[in-house]
């Protein structure tokens, strides 16, 4: 059955708080401690961090959550993913460099990523800046230029696991209960088979369903989901 990509305009973005760690608690804890440790006495560690895992394992969610956390602290970051075809030159004001979906980079994007990496980690050009990156494969298996591939494996490397279906169901049930919303088994089945299965998208769908159910004064059912999609 074809899955529906969720793109219904919800404002809530990825954060560390709305990431359900499950089997990925170690990396979640590491990133939470890392982003909160900056101070005039103890600067944040510049050791690179690389996250890898299958689609929907949460690596892009975490990378975007880290970007948002740094922005909330008043920092600016360099961001590159496969959709950025004209990335800027490295900027000395960046507090960090973030490289998402590195397994999809073109030769030109790999050149930019390498340049950013060198500038960020070169002590001769000023304080070292951390590089946070994510891809679907471990560094050793990435089909990238060798100098970039090896640098991605320099520091902390975390393998992320995709949540099992029972774990996704448990998270949805818990989130629905917290909102005072009832999700029947048939609704849960529909959500898990017809929509993107990554947890971030499912949580966005639940938020939108809750709002639409309140607006229409109806319970969350399969007909309500179909009605909502027709009106967005």
C-alpha atoms as a printed R data frame, in Angstrom:
    type eleno elety resid chain resno       x      y      z
1   ATOM     1    CA   UNK     A     1   0.000  0.000  0.000
2   ATOM     2    CA   UNK     A     2   1.408  3.390 -0.988
3   ATOM     3    CA   UNK     A     3   2.415  5.603  1.912
4   ATOM     4    CA   UNK     A     4   1.426  9.271  1.951
5   ATOM     5    CA   UNK     A     5   4.159 11.807  2.651
6   ATOM     6    CA   UNK     A     6   3.026 14.182  5.364
7   ATOM     7    CA   UNK     A     7   3.275 17.841  4.379
8   ATOM     8    CA   UNK     A     8   0.341 19.664  5.903
9   ATOM     9    CA   UNK     A     9   2.009 22.792  7.139
10  ATOM    10    CA   UNK     A    10   2.581 22.141 10.802
11  ATOM    11    CA   UNK     A    11   4.859 24.729 12.419
12  ATOM    12    CA   UNK     A    12   6.416 22.465 15.035
13  ATOM    13    CA   UNK     A    13   9.918 21.481 14.026
14  ATOM    14    CA   UNK     A    14  12.373 18.870 15.252
15  ATOM    15    CA   UNK     A    15  13.699 19.445 18.776
16  ATOM    16    CA   UNK     A    16  15.607 17.336 21.257
17  ATOM    17    CA   UNK     A    17  12.544 17.432 23.494
18  ATOM    18    CA   UNK     A    18  10.193 15.903 20.908
19  ATOM    19    CA   UNK     A    19  12.626 13.158 19.858
20  ATOM    20    CA   UNK     A    20  11.556  9.791 21.240
21  ATOM    21    CA   UNK     A    21  14.873  8.101 21.904
22  ATOM    22    CA   UNK     A    22  13.843  4.493 22.475
23  ATOM    23    CA   UNK     A    23  16.878  2.376 21.496
24  ATOM    24    CA   UNK     A    24  18.786  5.584 20.661
25  ATOM    25    CA   UNK     A    25  18.965  6.914 24.208
26  ATOM    26    CA   UNK     A    26  22.785  6.979 24.259
27  ATOM    27    CA   UNK     A    27  23.083  9.369 21.316
28  ATOM    28    CA   UNK     A    28  20.170 11.486 22.564
29  ATOM    29    CA   UNK     A    29  21.836 11.866 25.947
30  ATOM    30    CA   UNK     A    30  25.216 12.636 24.362
31  ATOM    31    CA   UNK     A    31  23.770 15.392 22.162
32  ATOM    32    CA   UNK     A    32  21.699 16.861 24.995
33  ATOM    33    CA   UNK     A    33  24.773 17.117 27.200
34  ATOM    34    CA   UNK     A    34  26.873 18.456 24.332
35  ATOM    35    CA   UNK     A    35  24.507 21.270 23.391
36  ATOM    36    CA   UNK     A    36  24.122 22.346 27.002
37  ATOM    37    CA   UNK     A    37  27.767 22.380 28.026
38  ATOM    38    CA   UNK     A    38  28.955 25.630 26.442
39  ATOM    39    CA   UNK     A    39  30.180 28.220 28.934
40  ATOM    40    CA   UNK     A    40  32.998 30.697 29.377
41  ATOM    41    CA   UNK     A    41  34.712 28.179 31.673
42  ATOM    42    CA   UNK     A    42  34.023 24.955 29.753
43  ATOM    43    CA   UNK     A    43  33.790 25.410 25.974
44  ATOM    44    CA   UNK     A    44  31.816 22.899 23.955
45  ATOM    45    CA   UNK     A    45  33.835 19.932 22.694
46  ATOM    46    CA   UNK     A    46  34.996 20.396 19.077
47  ATOM    47    CA   UNK     A    47  35.216 16.619 18.447
48  ATOM    48    CA   UNK     A    48  33.199 15.778 15.291
49  ATOM    49    CA   UNK     A    49  29.965 13.803 15.635
50  ATOM    50    CA   UNK     A    50  28.604 11.518 12.923
51  ATOM    51    CA   UNK     A    51  25.142  9.911 13.032
52  ATOM    52    CA   UNK     A    52  24.198  7.111 10.676
53  ATOM    53    CA   UNK     A    53  21.222  4.865 10.155
54  ATOM    54    CA   UNK     A    54  18.429  3.872  7.822
55  ATOM    55    CA   UNK     A    55  15.761  6.258  6.618
56  ATOM    56    CA   UNK     A    56  13.397  7.225  9.474
57  ATOM    57    CA   UNK     A    57  15.952  6.363 12.163
58  ATOM    58    CA   UNK     A    58  15.914  9.979 13.377
59  ATOM    59    CA   UNK     A    59  19.344 11.223 12.295
60  ATOM    60    CA   UNK     A    60  18.064 14.251 10.364
61  ATOM    61    CA   UNK     A    61  15.631 15.037 13.192
62  ATOM    62    CA   UNK     A    62  18.541 15.141 15.645
63  ATOM    63    CA   UNK     A    63  20.749 17.223 13.365
64  ATOM    64    CA   UNK     A    64  17.979 19.783 12.810
65  ATOM    65    CA   UNK     A    65  17.208 19.745 16.534
66  ATOM    66    CA   UNK     A    66  20.840 20.580 17.275
67  ATOM    67    CA   UNK     A    67  20.746 23.415 14.758
68  ATOM    68    CA   UNK     A    68  17.631 24.810 16.441
69  ATOM    69    CA   UNK     A    69  19.147 24.453 19.914
70  ATOM    70    CA   UNK     A    70  22.244 26.395 18.860
71  ATOM    71    CA   UNK     A    71  20.108 29.071 17.216
72  ATOM    72    CA   UNK     A    72  18.150 29.471 20.443
73  ATOM    73    CA   UNK     A    73  21.487 30.142 22.141
74  ATOM    74    CA   UNK     A    74  22.144 32.922 19.631
75  ATOM    75    CA   UNK     A    75  24.634 30.962 17.519
76  ATOM    76    CA   UNK     A    76  24.752 30.672 13.749
77  ATOM    77    CA   UNK     A    77  25.736 27.468 11.952
78  ATOM    78    CA   UNK     A    78  26.732 26.370  8.493
79  ATOM    79    CA   UNK     A    79  24.175 23.932  7.080
80  ATOM    80    CA   UNK     A    80  24.539 21.718  4.023
81  ATOM    81    CA   UNK     A    81  22.253 18.982  2.776
82  ATOM    82    CA   UNK     A    82  21.732 17.415 -0.625
83  ATOM    83    CA   UNK     A    83  19.096 20.025 -1.591
84  ATOM    84    CA   UNK     A    84  21.516 22.961 -1.170
85  ATOM    85    CA   UNK     A    85  23.039 23.444 -4.606
86  ATOM    86    CA   UNK     A    86  24.716 26.821 -4.015
87  ATOM    87    CA   UNK     A    87  26.121 26.677 -0.480
88  ATOM    88    CA   UNK     A    88  27.888 29.740  0.914
89  ATOM    89    CA   UNK     A    89  31.577 29.970  1.663
90  ATOM    90    CA   UNK     A    90  32.703 29.045  5.167
91  ATOM    91    CA   UNK     A    91  31.984 31.846  7.644
92  ATOM    92    CA   UNK     A    92  34.134 32.607 10.664
93  ATOM    93    CA   UNK     A    93  31.056 33.475 12.741
94  ATOM    94    CA   UNK     A    94  29.652 29.952 12.563
95  ATOM    95    CA   UNK     A    95  29.582 28.104 15.871
96  ATOM    96    CA   UNK     A    96  29.342 24.724 14.129
97  ATOM    97    CA   UNK     A    97  29.149 23.054 10.732
98  ATOM    98    CA   UNK     A    98  26.280 20.636 10.027
99  ATOM    99    CA   UNK     A    99  26.271 18.210  7.101
100 ATOM   100    CA   UNK     A   100  23.091 16.211  6.499
101 ATOM   101    CA   UNK     A   101  22.483 13.320  4.083
102 ATOM   102    CA   UNK     A   102  26.172 13.163  3.181
103 ATOM   103    CA   UNK     A   103  25.628  9.908  1.269
104 ATOM   104    CA   UNK     A   104  23.748 11.932 -1.371
105 ATOM   105    CA   UNK     A   105  26.336 14.664 -1.930
106 ATOM   106    CA   UNK     A   106  27.431 15.521 -5.441
107 ATOM   107    CA   UNK     A   107  31.123 16.041 -6.218
108 ATOM   108    CA   UNK     A   108  30.627 19.810 -5.831
109 ATOM   109    CA   UNK     A   109  28.887 19.394 -2.469
110 ATOM   110    CA   UNK     A   110  31.650 17.075 -1.283
111 ATOM   111    CA   UNK     A   111  34.194 19.759 -2.131
112 ATOM   112    CA   UNK     A   112  32.252 22.323 -0.098
113 ATOM   113    CA   UNK     A   113  31.813 19.914  2.809
114 ATOM   114    CA   UNK     A   114  35.551 19.157  2.824
115 ATOM   115    CA   UNK     A   115  36.375 22.874  2.753
116 ATOM   116    CA   UNK     A   116  34.001 23.586  5.634
117 ATOM   117    CA   UNK     A   117  35.384 20.639  7.609
118 ATOM   118    CA   UNK     A   118  38.994 21.792  7.192
119 ATOM   119    CA   UNK     A   119  38.193 25.392  8.119
120 ATOM   120    CA   UNK     A   120  36.126 24.341 11.130
121 ATOM   121    CA   UNK     A   121  38.746 22.022 12.595
122 ATOM   122    CA   UNK     A   122  41.948 23.885 11.702
123 ATOM   123    CA   UNK     A   123  43.354 25.482 14.892
124 ATOM   124    CA   UNK     A   124  45.429 27.906 12.782
125 ATOM   125    CA   UNK     A   125  42.245 29.625 11.537
126 ATOM   126    CA   UNK     A   126  40.880 30.339 15.020
127 ATOM   127    CA   UNK     A   127  38.938 28.365 17.616
128 ATOM   128    CA   UNK     A   128  38.012 24.882 16.469
129 ATOM   129    CA   UNK     A   129  34.346 24.416 15.637
130 ATOM   130    CA   UNK     A   130  32.491 21.116 15.875
131 ATOM   131    CA   UNK     A   131  31.256 19.314 12.778
132 ATOM   132    CA   UNK     A   132  28.001 17.377 13.110
133 ATOM   133    CA   UNK     A   133  27.087 15.138 10.193
134 ATOM   134    CA   UNK     A   134  24.585 12.457  9.251
135 ATOM   135    CA   UNK     A   135  24.212  9.825  6.564
136 ATOM   136    CA   UNK     A   136  22.671  6.431  5.872
137 ATOM   137    CA   UNK     A   137  25.962  4.505  6.013
138 ATOM   138    CA   UNK     A   138  28.876  4.209  8.451
139 ATOM   139    CA   UNK     A   139  31.909  6.278  7.431
140 ATOM   140    CA   UNK     A   140  33.820  3.283  6.077
141 ATOM   141    CA   UNK     A   141  31.038  2.508  3.574
142 ATOM   142    CA   UNK     A   142  30.340  6.024  2.284
143 ATOM   143    CA   UNK     A   143  30.972  6.509 -1.455
144 ATOM   144    CA   UNK     A   144  32.632  9.880 -0.948
145 ATOM   145    CA   UNK     A   145  36.035 11.370 -1.661
146 ATOM   146    CA   UNK     A   146  38.531  9.765  0.684
147 ATOM   147    CA   UNK     A   147  39.644 12.912  2.518
148 ATOM   148    CA   UNK     A   148  36.043 13.768  3.444
149 ATOM   149    CA   UNK     A   149  35.029 10.183  4.231
150 ATOM   150    CA   UNK     A   150  37.890  9.660  6.678
151 ATOM   151    CA   UNK     A   151  37.240 12.968  8.414
152 ATOM   152    CA   UNK     A   152  33.617 12.017  9.010
153 ATOM   153    CA   UNK     A   153  34.872  9.034 10.994
154 ATOM   154    CA   UNK     A   154  37.371 10.990 13.111
155 ATOM   155    CA   UNK     A   155  35.250 11.563 16.184
156 ATOM   156    CA   UNK     A   156  32.135 10.176 17.840
157 ATOM   157    CA   UNK     A   157  30.183  7.846 15.531
158 ATOM   158    CA   UNK     A   158  26.675  6.734 16.531
159 ATOM   159    CA   UNK     A   159  24.520  4.136 14.779
160 ATOM   160    CA   UNK     A   160  20.803  4.923 15.108
161 ATOM   161    CA   UNK     A   161  18.133  2.234 15.168
162 ATOM   162    CA   UNK     A   162  14.689  2.583 13.598
163 ATOM   163    CA   UNK     A   163  11.894  2.223 16.142
164 ATOM   164    CA   UNK     A   164   9.987 -1.027 15.887
165 ATOM   165    CA   UNK     A   165   6.284 -0.897 15.056
166 ATOM   166    CA   UNK     A   166   5.284 -1.740 18.661
167 ATOM   167    CA   UNK     A   167   7.509  1.147 19.832
168 ATOM   168    CA   UNK     A   168   5.910  3.543 17.337
169 ATOM   169    CA   UNK     A   169   2.466  2.424 18.446
170 ATOM   170    CA   UNK     A   170   3.397  2.905 22.097
171 ATOM   171    CA   UNK     A   171   4.685  6.426 21.435
172 ATOM   172    CA   UNK     A   172   1.569  7.392 19.481
173 ATOM   173    CA   UNK     A   173  -0.671  5.951 22.178
174 ATOM   174    CA   UNK     A   174   1.204  7.806 24.916
175 ATOM   175    CA   UNK     A   175   1.119 11.083 22.977
176 ATOM   176    CA   UNK     A   176  -2.586 10.694 22.241
177 ATOM   177    CA   UNK     A   177  -3.379  9.927 25.874
178 ATOM   178    CA   UNK     A   178  -1.454 13.048 26.930
179 ATOM   179    CA   UNK     A   179  -3.733 15.106 24.664
180 ATOM   180    CA   UNK     A   180  -6.870 13.380 25.889
181 ATOM   181    CA   UNK     A   181  -7.362 11.880 22.427
182 ATOM   182    CA   UNK     A   182  -8.557  8.332 21.760
183 ATOM   183    CA   UNK     A   183  -6.932  6.458 18.867
184 ATOM   184    CA   UNK     A   184  -8.710  3.238 17.986
185 ATOM   185    CA   UNK     A   185  -6.723  0.307 16.666
186 ATOM   186    CA   UNK     A   186  -8.127  0.806 13.166
187 ATOM   187    CA   UNK     A   187  -7.015  4.453 13.190
188 ATOM   188    CA   UNK     A   188  -3.566  3.452 14.382
189 ATOM   189    CA   UNK     A   189  -3.328  0.840 11.622
190 ATOM   190    CA   UNK     A   190  -4.353  3.440  9.029
191 ATOM   191    CA   UNK     A   191  -1.768  5.953 10.259
192 ATOM   192    CA   UNK     A   192   1.045  3.400 10.231
193 ATOM   193    CA   UNK     A   193   0.263  1.975  6.795
194 ATOM   194    CA   UNK     A   194  -0.792  5.069  4.830
195 ATOM   195    CA   UNK     A   195   1.652  7.708  6.091
196 ATOM   196    CA   UNK     A   196   5.386  8.092  6.419
197 ATOM   197    CA   UNK     A   197   6.471  5.857  9.282
198 ATOM   198    CA   UNK     A   198   9.151  8.093 10.762
199 ATOM   199    CA   UNK     A   199   8.096  9.186 14.218
200 ATOM   200    CA   UNK     A   200   8.455 12.909 13.577
201 ATOM   201    CA   UNK     A   201   5.925 12.781 10.737
202 ATOM   202    CA   UNK     A   202   3.549 10.620 12.763
203 ATOM   203    CA   UNK     A   203   3.672 13.052 15.686
204 ATOM   204    CA   UNK     A   204   2.996 15.962 13.341
205 ATOM   205    CA   UNK     A   205   0.041 14.044 11.938
206 ATOM   206    CA   UNK     A   206  -1.294 13.455 15.450
207 ATOM   207    CA   UNK     A   207  -0.992 17.168 16.292
208 ATOM   208    CA   UNK     A   208  -2.873 18.109 13.129
209 ATOM   209    CA   UNK     A   209  -5.549 15.476 13.710
210 ATOM   210    CA   UNK     A   210  -6.072 16.704 17.260
211 ATOM   211    CA   UNK     A   211  -6.506 20.301 16.061
212 ATOM   212    CA   UNK     A   212  -8.823 19.289 13.217
213 ATOM   213    CA   UNK     A   213 -10.941 17.078 15.499
214 ATOM   214    CA   UNK     A   214 -11.377 19.967 17.941
215 ATOM   215    CA   UNK     A   215 -12.237 22.349 15.109
216 ATOM   216    CA   UNK     A   216 -14.873 20.023 13.665
217 ATOM   217    CA   UNK     A   217 -16.050 18.660 17.032
218 ATOM   218    CA   UNK     A   218 -15.575 15.087 15.827
219 ATOM   219    CA   UNK     A   219 -13.730 12.041 17.125
220 ATOM   220    CA   UNK     A   220 -10.588 10.906 15.326
221 ATOM   221    CA   UNK     A   221 -11.675  8.266 12.840
222 ATOM   222    CA   UNK     A   222 -10.513  7.173  9.402
223 ATOM   223    CA   UNK     A   223 -13.232  9.300  7.703
224 ATOM   224    CA   UNK     A   224 -12.020 12.308  9.714
225 ATOM   225    CA   UNK     A   225  -8.430 11.749  8.549
226 ATOM   226    CA   UNK     A   226  -9.584 11.562  4.927
227 ATOM   227    CA   UNK     A   227 -11.711 14.688  5.392
228 ATOM   228    CA   UNK     A   228  -8.762 16.572  6.867
229 ATOM   229    CA   UNK     A   229  -6.506 15.643  3.961
230 ATOM   230    CA   UNK     A   230  -9.134 16.827  1.473
231 ATOM   231    CA   UNK     A   231  -9.247 20.220  3.176
232 ATOM   232    CA   UNK     A   232  -5.498 20.869  3.219
